[in-house]
Amino acid sequence: MFTNGISSMFGFGLIQLQRNQDEIHTSLERLATGKQVNRASDDPSGIISINKHEAEIYSLNKEFDAITQQESYLGAKEGGLSVLSDLIIDLESLIVEAANTGGLSQSEIDAKAQEAQSIINGIDSIARTTMFKGESVLQEYTSDFIDEDLGNIAELLRKDPEKAQEVAERAREKISTTRGAIGNKLNEIDSRKNVIGETLVNLNASLSSIQDTDYAKETAKLVRAQILESATIAAIDISRESAKQMLGLLENTLQTQRS
């Protein structure tokens, strides 16, 4: 009966020692990883919330990357259109000068027509060579896509300056309208990026509160578990030594009774 009691106490001490060592292992892992929850068994309900947060964060980051890519594309397109707009404004000024036929000789008008053609060539060159990540962004803005008469502006300038003015004005308005639409889209993207940014900040803060290790708290738990481990080991050693002494005493008593 006595030995059963000693065995029971010793077994309890070993169980308690294992618990203390498990707590030490858990605290060390949390301090090392910086995470309060490292596996589902640490917090079954918490892991569900963590996974939900992580999925939302991943989705928002993917959306942010996509609209940032779109923003860059639209920025490149708007930049090219800005150059085209400036060229068409120059073309309009040139046409106005050429329209004053009373003050210009035919050779001067021809020179203006050649200059106009040079501007058209510049528009076509920019439309064909403006790229974003290998993709042409202004392919629909060559002179004959902008306006079917724009490519013939030099000839119009010689024969019908007034119509040439109308063509150049239509081309400028078309590009201005497109730039305005791009500007609105860029504003929408900027607003959405702000919303995503704020949402990500809140989600990460919430995730941190669930997942991240409280270093001060966990360090205190580690120290407590280490102290308890040492105390339990000492208690087990004492119990083992006491058991030996008691068993020795019993053996001596039995020997004395036999003699």
Secondary structure, 3 states (H helix, E strand, C coil): CHHHHHHHHHHHHHHHHHHHHHHHHHHHHHHHHCECCCCHHHCHHHHHHHHHHHHHHHHHHHHHHHHHHHHHHHHHHHHHHHHHHHHHHHHHHHHHHHHCHHHCCHHHHHHHHHHHHHHHHHHHHHHHHCEECCEECCHHHCHHHHCCCHHHHHHHHHHCHHHHHHHHHHHHHHHHHHHHHHHHHHHHHHHHHHHHHHHHHHHHHHHHHHHECCHHHHHHHHHHHHHHHHHHHHHHHHHHHHHHHHHHHHHHHHHHHHC
